[in-house]
């Protein structure tokens, strides 16, 4: 579009062409739009890079966090058969396959340790990655002798019935160097009115007198005389390799179990056949009211054997000994020949359970 402007008073006329100005504005707008597009592209690149970095960091943090939780679980399992210690214990090395073009395989080394305060134990789990990432988590546990009843270890042998047909030369040892049994303790405890007048060959080799007690009211179920938790609770606490083990019919130990620092509780749903002269330190409870035929057994038990019924044919390969008997007076020996020594007593309070305290899990550190 062209504008013509005339000056009629004799002045000169001139023409103003706006097309050149329109071209300038067009160029300016294109430049501005290009700049905005470039800025938008740059912003998107930065956001994408940040998102990728943030995602990678989250993956690493999650990995090291779960590795630390694994260490925590390792510590709790380790505690079942060991004494809590503040010295870090090595766990397993955990390998992680990155699985992506931006990731490479990483590995984490785990460890665990404990802190004790009265009846509470704090277990720590820590993981450290080969890339420097680390995490520490912890959980409070409570421990206590809340499994055994006070009467559980008052006798090496407890029966809901009677002792029948003693064969061989089995021994029950409840008398130490003092020459007497502690008050309220017995060689064996049986159903009221069920004490036989003749124990057959029991203690015929040692000559130790048998001092028998009776369960109140002719008890036919000894569970509450041995344990302070019910059967379902006990079964839920049992593990295949822990201090408490629960055996279904047909199952049984394949090796000696328990130690004086960590005795075991073995629950059998039926009467097992324990052979191989296994050494068991703790409590064996046979929850089978049909009784138990011990013919063929070969076992040394330090603690107490309980049978919810009669016990028959206790033979010469079975030795039962009270938990408090000291090594010098023990009929159960460890080692062979001249190196054999008597088995020492154990503290009844060594039977402890570990319970997770609710609401105590803590994420100590993740970086």
C-alpha positions as YAML, in Angstrom:
chain: A
units: angstrom
residues:
- id: 1
  name: UNK
  ca: [0.00, 0.00, 0.00]
- id: 2
  name: UNK
  ca: [1.36, 3.43, -0.99]
- id: 3
  name: UNK
  ca: [0.39, 6.72, 0.59]
- id: 4
  name: UNK
  ca: [0.74, 9.93, -1.58]
- id: 5
  name: UNK
  ca: [1.04, 13.15, 0.38]
- id: 6
  name: UNK
  ca: [0.92, 16.45, -1.57]
- id: 7
  name: UNK
  ca: [1.76, 19.96, -0.44]
- id: 8
  name: UNK
  ca: [-0.42, 22.42, -2.40]
- id: 9
  name: UNK
  ca: [1.15, 25.60, -1.25]
- id: 10
  name: UNK
  ca: [3.97, 25.17, -3.73]
- id: 11
  name: UNK
  ca: [5.96, 22.74, -1.67]
- id: 12
  name: UNK
  ca: [7.32, 19.42, -2.98]
- id: 13
  name: UNK
  ca: [5.27, 16.24, -2.87]
- id: 14
  name: UNK
  ca: [6.70, 12.89, -1.42]
- id: 15
  name: UNK
  ca: [5.66, 9.20, -1.13]
- id: 16
  name: UNK
  ca: [6.04, 6.87, 2.04]
- id: 17
  name: UNK
  ca: [6.34, 3.04, 1.25]
- id: 18
  name: UNK
  ca: [5.38, 0.83, 4.28]
- id: 19
  name: UNK
  ca: [6.35, -2.53, 2.70]
- id: 20
  name: UNK
  ca: [9.96, -2.23, 3.91]
- id: 21
  name: UNK
  ca: [8.80, -1.71, 7.48]
- id: 22
  name: UNK
  ca: [6.56, -4.78, 7.28]
- id: 23
  name: UNK
  ca: [9.55, -6.91, 6.26]
- id: 24
  name: UNK
  ca: [11.50, -5.67, 9.28]
- id: 25
  name: UNK
  ca: [8.73, -6.64, 11.64]
- id: 26
  name: UNK
  ca: [8.46, -10.05, 10.05]
- id: 27
  name: UNK
  ca: [12.15, -10.72, 10.57]
- id: 28
  name: UNK
  ca: [11.96, -9.54, 14.19]
- id: 29
  name: UNK
  ca: [9.00, -11.82, 14.91]
- id: 30
  name: UNK
  ca: [10.79, -14.82, 13.37]
- id: 31
  name: UNK
  ca: [13.89, -14.12, 15.43]
- id: 32
  name: UNK
  ca: [11.85, -13.84, 18.61]
- id: 33
  name: UNK
  ca: [9.95, -17.05, 17.88]
- id: 34
  name: UNK
  ca: [13.18, -18.88, 17.12]
- id: 35
  name: UNK
  ca: [14.69, -17.64, 20.37]
- id: 36
  name: UNK
  ca: [11.63, -18.81, 22.30]
- id: 37
  name: UNK
  ca: [11.78, -22.21, 20.59]
- id: 38
  name: UNK
  ca: [15.46, -22.50, 21.46]
- id: 39
  name: UNK
  ca: [14.79, -21.61, 25.09]
- id: 40
  name: UNK
  ca: [11.93, -24.10, 25.26]
- id: 41
  name: UNK
  ca: [14.14, -26.80, 23.76]
- id: 42
  name: UNK
  ca: [16.94, -25.98, 26.22]
- id: 43
  name: UNK
  ca: [14.50, -26.07, 29.14]
- id: 44
  name: UNK
  ca: [13.14, -29.41, 28.03]
- id: 45
  name: UNK
  ca: [16.65, -30.84, 27.75]
- id: 46
  name: UNK
  ca: [17.53, -29.63, 31.26]
- id: 47
  name: UNK
  ca: [14.29, -31.05, 32.66]
- id: 48
  name: UNK
  ca: [14.86, -34.39, 30.94]
- id: 49
  name: UNK
  ca: [18.46, -34.59, 32.18]
- id: 50
  name: UNK
  ca: [17.35, -33.71, 35.71]
- id: 51
  name: UNK
  ca: [14.57, -36.28, 35.53]
- id: 52
  name: UNK
  ca: [17.00, -39.00, 34.37]
- id: 53
  name: UNK
  ca: [19.49, -38.10, 37.12]
- id: 54
  name: UNK
  ca: [16.73, -37.98, 39.72]
- id: 55
  name: UNK
  ca: [15.40, -41.34, 38.54]
- id: 56
  name: UNK
  ca: [18.86, -42.91, 38.71]
- id: 57
  name: UNK
  ca: [19.42, -41.50, 42.20]
- id: 58
  name: UNK
  ca: [16.07, -42.89, 43.33]
- id: 59
  name: UNK
  ca: [16.94, -46.32, 41.95]
- id: 60
  name: UNK
  ca: [20.29, -46.35, 43.75]
- id: 61
  name: UNK
  ca: [18.71, -45.09, 47.00]
- id: 62
  name: UNK
  ca: [16.05, -47.79, 46.78]
- id: 63
  name: UNK
  ca: [18.65, -50.48, 46.11]
- id: 64
  name: UNK
  ca: [20.88, -49.54, 49.03]
- id: 65
  name: UNK
  ca: [17.84, -49.18, 51.30]
- id: 66
  name: UNK
  ca: [16.68, -52.74, 50.55]
- id: 67
  name: UNK
  ca: [20.25, -54.01, 50.95]
- id: 68
  name: UNK
  ca: [20.32, -52.44, 54.44]
- id: 69
  name: UNK
  ca: [16.99, -54.12, 55.24]
- id: 70
  name: UNK
  ca: [18.53, -57.42, 54.15]
- id: 71
  name: UNK
  ca: [21.36, -56.80, 56.62]
- id: 72
  name: UNK
  ca: [18.75, -56.13, 59.32]
- id: 73
  name: UNK
  ca: [17.10, -59.48, 58.59]
- id: 74
  name: UNK
  ca: [20.49, -61.21, 58.63]
- id: 75
  name: UNK
  ca: [21.17, -59.73, 62.06]
- id: 76
  name: UNK
  ca: [17.86, -60.97, 63.48]
- id: 77
  name: UNK
  ca: [18.47, -64.48, 62.15]
- id: 78
  name: UNK
  ca: [22.03, -64.44, 63.50]
- id: 79
  name: UNK
  ca: [20.74, -63.38, 66.93]
- id: 80
  name: UNK
  ca: [18.67, -66.58, 67.23]
- id: 81
  name: UNK
  ca: [21.83, -68.64, 67.77]
- id: 82
  name: UNK
  ca: [24.32, -66.09, 69.06]
- id: 83
  name: UNK
  ca: [24.81, -63.45, 71.72]
- id: 84
  name: UNK
  ca: [24.25, -59.84, 70.70]
- id: 85
  name: UNK
  ca: [27.47, -57.96, 70.05]
- id: 86
  name: UNK
  ca: [28.41, -54.38, 69.24]
- id: 87
  name: UNK
  ca: [31.12, -55.61, 66.88]
- id: 88
  name: UNK
  ca: [29.82, -55.43, 63.29]
- id: 89
  name: UNK
  ca: [29.27, -58.85, 61.75]
- id: 90
  name: UNK
  ca: [29.74, -59.36, 58.03]
- id: 91
  name: UNK
  ca: [26.64, -60.06, 56.01]
- id: 92
  name: UNK
  ca: [26.38, -61.07, 52.38]
- id: 93
  name: UNK
  ca: [27.44, -59.16, 49.29]
- id: 94
  name: UNK
  ca: [24.39, -58.23, 47.23]
- id: 95
  name: UNK
  ca: [24.78, -57.86, 43.48]
- id: 96
  name: UNK
  ca: [22.32, -55.78, 41.44]
- id: 97
  name: UNK
  ca: [22.09, -55.90, 37.65]
- id: 98
  name: UNK
  ca: [21.45, -52.36, 36.39]
- id: 99
  name: UNK
  ca: [19.32, -53.66, 33.54]
- id: 100
  name: UNK
  ca: [19.28, -50.43, 31.57]
- id: 101
  name: UNK
  ca: [21.47, -48.51, 29.11]
- id: 102
  name: UNK
  ca: [22.10, -45.81, 31.73]
- id: 103
  name: UNK
  ca: [22.84, -48.24, 34.54]
- id: 104
  name: UNK
  ca: [25.72, -50.58, 35.27]
- id: 105
  name: UNK
  ca: [25.77, -53.52, 37.71]
- id: 106
  name: UNK
  ca: [26.35, -52.50, 41.33]
- id: 107
  name: UNK
  ca: [27.13, -54.47, 44.47]
- id: 108
  name: UNK
  ca: [26.46, -53.76, 48.14]
- id: 109
  name: UNK
  ca: [28.32, -55.09, 51.16]
- id: 110
  name: UNK
  ca: [26.14, -55.64, 54.24]
- id: 111
  name: UNK
  ca: [26.89, -55.79, 57.95]
- id: 112
  name: UNK
  ca: [24.94, -55.81, 61.22]
- id: 113
  name: UNK
  ca: [25.53, -55.16, 64.91]
- id: 114
  name: UNK
  ca: [23.58, -54.69, 68.14]
- id: 115
  name: UNK
  ca: [23.06, -52.30, 71.01]
- id: 116
  name: UNK
  ca: [21.59, -53.51, 74.31]
- id: 117
  name: UNK
  ca: [19.69, -51.60, 76.98]
- id: 118
  name: UNK
  ca: [18.06, -53.56, 79.80]
- id: 119
  name: UNK
  ca: [15.69, -56.07, 78.13]
- id: 120
  name: UNK
  ca: [15.84, -54.25, 74.81]
- id: 121
  name: UNK
  ca: [18.15, -54.96, 71.92]
- id: 122
  name: UNK
  ca: [18.59, -52.64, 68.96]
- id: 123
  name: UNK
  ca: [19.71, -54.36, 65.79]
- id: 124
  name: UNK
  ca: [21.37, -52.31, 63.04]
- id: 125
  name: UNK
  ca: [21.69, -53.23, 59.39]
- id: 126
  name: UNK
  ca: [24.01, -51.36, 57.04]
- id: 127
  name: UNK
  ca: [24.75, -51.59, 53.33]
- id: 128
  name: UNK
  ca: [27.54, -49.83, 51.43]
- id: 129
  name: UNK
  ca: [27.63, -49.80, 47.64]
- id: 130
  name: UNK
  ca: [30.71, -49.98, 45.46]
- id: 131
  name: UNK
  ca: [29.63, -46.58, 44.12]
- id: 132
  name: UNK
  ca: [29.72, -45.01, 47.60]
- id: 133
  name: UNK
  ca: [25.97, -45.15, 48.29]
- id: 134
  name: UNK
  ca: [25.15, -46.27, 51.84]
- id: 135
  name: UNK
  ca: [22.19, -46.80, 54.13]
- id: 136
  name: UNK
  ca: [21.72, -47.78, 57.77]
- id: 137
  name: UNK
  ca: [18.43, -48.99, 59.28]
- id: 138
  name: UNK
  ca: [17.58, -50.27, 62.76]
- id: 139
  name: UNK
  ca: [14.85, -51.94, 64.77]
- id: 140
  name: UNK
  ca: [14.25, -52.39, 68.51]
- id: 141
  name: UNK
  ca: [13.67, -55.88, 69.87]
- id: 142
  name: UNK
  ca: [12.54, -57.04, 73.29]
- id: 143
  name: UNK
  ca: [13.94, -60.18, 74.86]
- id: 144
  name: UNK
  ca: [12.97, -62.14, 77.92]
- id: 145
  name: UNK
  ca: [12.36, -65.54, 79.49]
- id: 146
  name: UNK
  ca: [8.71, -65.58, 78.49]
- id: 147
  name: UNK
  ca: [8.50, -69.11, 77.08]
- id: 148
  name: UNK
  ca: [9.15, -71.58, 79.89]
- id: 149
  name: UNK
  ca: [6.91, -72.05, 82.90]
- id: 150
  name: UNK
  ca: [8.62, -71.92, 86.29]
- id: 151
  name: UNK
  ca: [8.13, -75.70, 86.71]
- id: 152
  name: UNK
  ca: [9.55, -76.69, 83.31]
- id: 153
  name: UNK
  ca: [13.02, -77.63, 84.49]
- id: 154
  name: UNK
  ca: [12.15, -78.98, 87.93]
- id: 155
  name: UNK
  ca: [12.82, -82.54, 86.72]
- id: 156
  name: UNK
  ca: [14.87, -84.23, 83.96]
- id: 157
  name: UNK
  ca: [11.82, -86.41, 83.15]
- id: 158
  name: UNK
  ca: [8.17, -85.38, 83.33]
- id: 159
  name: UNK
  ca: [5.22, -87.58, 82.39]
- id: 160
  name: UNK
  ca: [1.47, -87.19, 82.28]
- id: 161
  name: UNK
  ca: [1.30, -90.95, 82.88]
- id: 162
  name: UNK
  ca: [3.69, -93.44, 84.43]
- id: 163
  name: UNK
  ca: [7.09, -95.00, 83.75]
- id: 164
  name: UNK
  ca: [6.76, -98.58, 82.52]
- id: 165
  name: UNK
  ca: [9.08, -101.48, 81.59]
- id: 166
  name: UNK
  ca: [12.45, -99.86, 82.25]
- id: 167
  name: UNK
  ca: [15.07, -101.92, 80.40]
- id: 168
  name: UNK
  ca: [18.82, -101.70, 80.02]
- id: 169
  name: UNK
  ca: [20.60, -99.33, 82.38]
- id: 170
  name: UNK
  ca: [19.25, -95.83, 81.69]
- id: 171
  name: UNK
  ca: [20.26, -93.03, 84.01]
- id: 172
  name: UNK
  ca: [18.60, -89.96, 85.43]
- id: 173
  name: UNK
  ca: [21.01, -87.56, 87.08]
- id: 174
  name: UNK
  ca: [19.55, -84.93, 89.39]
- id: 175
  name: UNK
  ca: [22.02, -84.99, 92.30]
- id: 176
  name: UNK
  ca: [25.21, -82.94, 92.20]
- id: 177
  name: UNK
  ca: [28.25, -82.85, 94.43]
- id: 178
  name: UNK
  ca: [26.10, -81.50, 97.27]
- id: 179
  name: UNK
  ca: [24.50, -84.93, 97.48]
- id: 180
  name: UNK
  ca: [20.95, -83.56, 97.33]
- id: 181
  name: UNK
  ca: [18.40, -82.21, 94.88]
- id: 182
  name: UNK
  ca: [17.41, -78.53, 95.18]
- id: 183
  name: UNK
  ca: [14.07, -77.83, 96.84]
- id: 184
  name: UNK
  ca: [11.03, -78.49, 94.61]
- id: 185
  name: UNK
  ca: [13.17, -80.40, 92.12]
- id: 186
  name: UNK
  ca: [12.91, -84.11, 91.39]
- id: 187
  name: UNK
  ca: [14.47, -86.90, 89.36]
- id: 188
  name: UNK
  ca: [11.12, -87.30, 87.64]
- id: 189
  name: UNK
  ca: [7.54, -86.08, 88.01]
- id: 190
  name: UNK
  ca: [4.57, -88.26, 87.13]
- id: 191
  name: UNK
  ca: [0.78, -88.22, 87.23]
- id: 192
  name: UNK
  ca: [-0.70, -88.16, 90.72]
- id: 193
  name: UNK
  ca: [-1.04, -91.74, 91.97]
- id: 194
  name: UNK
  ca: [0.99, -93.10, 89.11]
- id: 195
  name: UNK
  ca: [4.38, -93.53, 90.76]
- id: 196
  name: UNK
  ca: [5.49, -97.15, 90.27]
- id: 197
  name: UNK
  ca: [6.99, -98.99, 93.19]
- id: 198
  name: UNK
  ca: [9.77, -100.42, 91.03]
- id: 199
  name: UNK
  ca: [11.79, -98.39, 88.53]
- id: 200
  name: UNK
  ca: [13.37, -101.48, 87.03]
- id: 201
  name: UNK
  ca: [16.95, -100.87, 85.93]
- id: 202
  name: UNK
  ca: [16.76, -97.10, 86.14]
- id: 203
  name: UNK
  ca: [20.01, -95.80, 87.68]
- id: 204
  name: UNK
  ca: [21.24, -99.36, 88.28]
- id: 205
  name: UNK
  ca: [24.69, -98.38, 87.04]
- id: 206
  name: UNK
  ca: [25.06, -95.14, 88.97]
- id: 207
  name: UNK
  ca: [23.16, -96.06, 92.11]
- id: 208
  name: UNK
  ca: [21.75, -92.55, 92.39]
- id: 209
  name: UNK
  ca: [18.51, -92.55, 94.39]
- id: 210
  name: UNK
  ca: [15.37, -91.53, 92.53]
- id: 211
  name: UNK
  ca: [13.34, -88.74, 94.06]
- id: 212
  name: UNK
  ca: [9.90, -88.53, 92.43]
- id: 213
  name: UNK
  ca: [7.30, -85.80, 92.48]
- id: 214
  name: UNK
  ca: [3.67, -85.71, 91.31]
- id: 215
  name: UNK
  ca: [1.77, -83.32, 89.07]
- id: 216
  name: UNK
  ca: [-1.10, -81.61, 90.88]
- id: 217
  name: UNK
  ca: [-4.51, -83.17, 90.36]
- id: 218
  name: UNK
  ca: [-3.26, -85.99, 88.12]
- id: 219
  name: UNK
  ca: [-2.55, -83.66, 85.19]
- id: 220
  name: UNK
  ca: [-3.12, -85.25, 81.78]
- id: 221
  name: UNK
  ca: [-1.76, -82.32, 79.79]
- id: 222
  name: UNK
  ca: [1.66, -81.03, 80.83]
- id: 223
  name: UNK
  ca: [1.80, -78.08, 78.42]
- id: 224
  name: UNK
  ca: [1.10, -75.38, 81.02]
- id: 225
  name: UNK
  ca: [3.60, -76.95, 83.41]
- id: 226
  name: UNK
  ca: [6.33, -76.50, 80.82]
- id: 227
  name: UNK
  ca: [5.39, -73.40, 78.82]
- id: 228
  name: UNK
  ca: [3.92, -69.99, 79.47]
- id: 229
  name: UNK
  ca: [2.62, -69.56, 75.90]
- id: 230
  name: UNK
  ca: [-0.08, -71.61, 74.18]
- id: 231
  name: UNK
  ca: [0.54, -74.11, 71.42]
- id: 232
  name: UNK
  ca: [-0.36, -71.83, 68.51]
- id: 233
  name: UNK
  ca: [1.93, -69.10, 69.81]
- id: 234
  name: UNK
  ca: [4.78, -71.56, 70.30]
- id: 235
  name: UNK
  ca: [4.34, -72.93, 66.79]
- id: 236
  name: UNK
  ca: [4.36, -69.42, 65.33]
- id: 237
  name: UNK
  ca: [7.63, -68.70, 67.16]
- id: 238
  name: UNK
  ca: [9.32, -71.86, 65.90]
- id: 239
  name: UNK
  ca: [11.84, -71.81, 63.05]
- id: 240
  name: UNK
  ca: [13.70, -74.58, 61.24]
- id: 241
  name: UNK
  ca: [17.08, -73.47, 62.57]
- id: 242
  name: UNK
  ca: [16.33, -71.43, 65.68]
- id: 243
  name: UNK
  ca: [16.16, -71.94, 69.43]
- id: 244
  name: UNK
  ca: [12.53, -73.14, 69.17]
- id: 245
  name: UNK
  ca: [11.67, -75.91, 66.69]
- id: 246
  name: UNK
  ca: [8.38, -77.61, 65.94]
- id: 247
  name: UNK
  ca: [8.28, -81.11, 64.40]
- id: 248
  name: UNK
  ca: [5.24, -82.57, 62.69]
- id: 249
  name: UNK
  ca: [4.63, -86.35, 62.72]
- id: 250
  name: UNK
  ca: [7.52, -88.22, 61.13]
- id: 251
  name: UNK
  ca: [9.97, -85.33, 61.53]
- id: 252
  name: UNK
  ca: [12.89, -85.05, 63.93]
- id: 253
  name: UNK
  ca: [16.40, -83.69, 64.45]
- id: 254
  name: UNK
  ca: [19.18, -84.98, 62.23]
- id: 255
  name: UNK
  ca: [21.99, -83.84, 64.53]
- id: 256
  name: UNK
  ca: [22.75, -82.81, 68.09]
- id: 257
  name: UNK
  ca: [21.07, -79.53, 69.06]
- id: 258
  name: UNK
  ca: [21.48, -76.79, 71.64]
- id: 259
  name: UNK
  ca: [24.34, -75.47, 73.75]
- id: 260
  name: UNK
  ca: [24.70, -74.38, 77.35]
- id: 261
  name: UNK
  ca: [24.58, -70.74, 76.23]
- id: 262
  name: UNK
  ca: [21.67, -71.31, 73.84]
- id: 263
  name: UNK
  ca: [19.53, -74.35, 74.81]
- id: 264
  name: UNK
  ca: [16.71, -75.41, 72.53]
- id: 265
  name: UNK
  ca: [12.99, -76.19, 72.83]
- id: 266
  name: UNK
  ca: [11.93, -79.09, 70.62]
- id: 267
  name: UNK
  ca: [8.19, -79.78, 70.23]
- id: 268
  name: UNK
  ca: [7.12, -83.10, 68.67]
- id: 269
  name: UNK
  ca: [3.53, -83.76, 67.61]
- id: 270
  name: UNK
  ca: [4.13, -87.49, 68.01]
- id: 271
  name: UNK
  ca: [6.68, -89.75, 69.67]
- id: 272
  name: UNK
  ca: [9.82, -89.67, 67.50]
- id: 273
  name: UNK
  ca: [12.66, -92.16, 67.27]
- id: 274
  name: UNK
  ca: [15.81, -90.28, 68.29]
- id: 275
  name: UNK
  ca: [18.90, -92.34, 67.52]
- id: 276
  name: UNK
  ca: [22.61, -91.83, 66.94]
- id: 277
  name: UNK
  ca: [23.40, -90.84, 70.54]
- id: 278
  name: UNK
  ca: [22.44, -87.26, 69.80]
- id: 279
  name: UNK
  ca: [23.19, -84.65, 72.45]
- id: 280
  name: UNK
  ca: [20.28, -82.29, 73.08]
- id: 281
  name: UNK
  ca: [20.57, -79.41, 75.52]
- id: 282
  name: UNK
  ca: [17.20, -77.94, 76.45]
- id: 283
  name: UNK
  ca: [13.61, -79.18, 76.61]
- id: 284
  name: UNK
  ca: [12.10, -81.98, 74.52]
- id: 285
  name: UNK
  ca: [8.28, -81.97, 74.68]
- id: 286
  name: UNK
  ca: [6.42, -84.93, 73.13]
- id: 287
  name: UNK
  ca: [2.84, -83.78, 72.65]
- id: 288
  name: UNK
  ca: [1.38, -87.26, 72.15]
- id: 289
  name: UNK
  ca: [-1.05, -88.50, 74.81]
- id: 290
  name: UNK
  ca: [-0.77, -92.06, 73.48]
- id: 291
  name: UNK
  ca: [2.55, -92.19, 75.30]
- id: 292
  name: UNK
  ca: [6.06, -92.82, 74.07]
- id: 293
  name: UNK
  ca: [7.97, -96.04, 73.53]
- id: 294
  name: UNK
  ca: [11.64, -95.20, 74.04]
- id: 295
  name: UNK
  ca: [12.89, -98.60, 72.93]
- id: 296
  name: UNK
  ca: [15.75, -98.00, 70.51]
- id: 297
  name: UNK
  ca: [16.37, -94.41, 71.58]
- id: 298
  name: UNK
  ca: [19.99, -93.29, 71.95]
- id: 299
  name: UNK
  ca: [20.12, -89.76, 73.27]
- id: 300
  name: UNK
  ca: [21.79, -87.64, 75.94]
- id: 301
  name: UNK
  ca: [19.50, -84.88, 77.17]
- id: 302
  name: UNK
  ca: [20.59, -82.04, 79.45]
- id: 303
  name: UNK
  ca: [17.42, -80.30, 80.62]
- id: 304
  name: UNK
  ca: [14.05, -82.05, 80.64]
- id: 305
  name: UNK
  ca: [12.11, -84.62, 78.63]
- id: 306
  name: UNK
  ca: [8.32, -84.23, 78.85]
- id: 307
  name: UNK
  ca: [5.81, -86.77, 77.56]
- id: 308
  name: UNK
  ca: [2.05, -86.19, 77.55]
- id: 309
  name: UNK
  ca: [1.41, -89.83, 78.44]
- id: 310
  name: UNK
  ca: [3.23, -92.94, 79.61]
- id: 311
  name: UNK
  ca: [6.91, -93.54, 79.02]
- id: 312
  name: UNK
  ca: [7.85, -97.13, 78.18]
- id: 313
  name: UNK
  ca: [11.06, -99.11, 77.77]
- id: 314
  name: UNK
  ca: [13.56, -96.45, 78.73]
- id: 315
  name: UNK
  ca: [16.81, -98.19, 77.76]
- id: 316
  name: UNK
  ca: [20.53, -98.02, 78.44]
- id: 317
  name: UNK
  ca: [21.32, -95.61, 75.61]
- id: 318
  name: UNK
  ca: [19.25, -92.81, 77.07]
- id: 319
  name: UNK
  ca: [20.71, -90.49, 79.71]
- id: 320
  name: UNK
  ca: [18.68, -87.66, 81.21]
- id: 321
  name: UNK
  ca: [20.30, -84.97, 83.36]
- id: 322
  name: UNK
  ca: [19.05, -81.93, 85.24]
- id: 323
  name: UNK
  ca: [19.99, -78.54, 83.82]
- id: 324
  name: UNK
  ca: [21.83, -77.41, 86.95]
- id: 325
  name: UNK
  ca: [24.31, -80.31, 87.18]
- id: 326
  name: UNK
  ca: [27.87, -79.02, 86.88]
- id: 327
  name: UNK
  ca: [30.55, -80.53, 84.68]
- id: 328
  name: UNK
  ca: [32.33, -82.37, 87.51]
- id: 329
  name: UNK
  ca: [29.12, -84.29, 88.36]
- id: 330
  name: UNK
  ca: [27.80, -84.79, 84.83]
- id: 331
  name: UNK
  ca: [27.06, -88.21, 83.39]
- id: 332
  name: UNK
  ca: [27.03, -86.60, 79.94]
- id: 333
  name: UNK
  ca: [30.49, -86.04, 78.53]
- id: 334
  name: UNK
  ca: [31.78, -84.24, 75.46]
- id: 335
  name: UNK
  ca: [34.93, -85.28, 73.66]
- id: 336
  name: UNK
  ca: [36.57, -88.69, 73.55]
- id: 337
  name: UNK
  ca: [39.05, -90.64, 75.65]
- id: 338
  name: UNK
  ca: [41.28, -88.65, 77.95]
- id: 339
  name: UNK
  ca: [39.92, -85.41, 76.45]
- id: 340
  name: UNK
  ca: [36.33, -86.19, 77.49]
- id: 341
  name: UNK
  ca: [34.86, -83.72, 79.98]
- id: 342
  name: UNK
  ca: [31.51, -83.48, 81.71]
- id: 343
  name: UNK
  ca: [28.85, -81.20, 80.31]
- id: 344
  name: UNK
  ca: [28.35, -78.08, 82.40]
- id: 345
  name: UNK
  ca: [24.98, -76.78, 83.58]
- id: 346
  name: UNK
  ca: [23.06, -73.94, 81.95]
- id: 347
  name: UNK
  ca: [21.04, -71.01, 83.21]
- id: 348
  name: UNK
  ca: [17.29, -71.58, 82.98]
- id: 349
  name: UNK
  ca: [16.97, -67.95, 81.87]
- id: 350
  name: UNK
  ca: [18.95, -68.80, 78.75]
- id: 351
  name: UNK
  ca: [15.58, -69.60, 77.17]
- id: 352
  name: UNK
  ca: [14.70, -66.27, 75.63]
- id: 353
  name: UNK
  ca: [12.54, -65.07, 72.79]
- id: 354
  name: UNK
  ca: [13.07, -62.09, 70.55]
- id: 355
  name: UNK
  ca: [10.02, -60.00, 69.69]
- id: 356
  name: UNK
  ca: [9.98, -57.01, 67.38]
- id: 357
  name: UNK
  ca: [8.78, -53.90, 69.16]
- id: 358
  name: UNK
  ca: [6.03, -52.21, 67.11]
- id: 359
  name: UNK
  ca: [6.74, -48.83, 65.55]
- id: 360
  name: UNK
  ca: [10.49, -48.89, 66.14]
- id: 361
  name: UNK
  ca: [11.89, -49.27, 62.62]
- id: 362
  name: UNK
  ca: [14.22, -46.37, 61.78]
- id: 363
  name: UNK
  ca: [15.80, -45.23, 58.52]
- id: 364
  name: UNK
  ca: [19.05, -43.91, 59.96]
- id: 365
  name: UNK
  ca: [20.77, -42.83, 56.78]
- id: 366
  name: UNK
  ca: [20.37, -43.04, 53.03]
- id: 367
  name: UNK
  ca: [22.71, -41.14, 50.71]
...
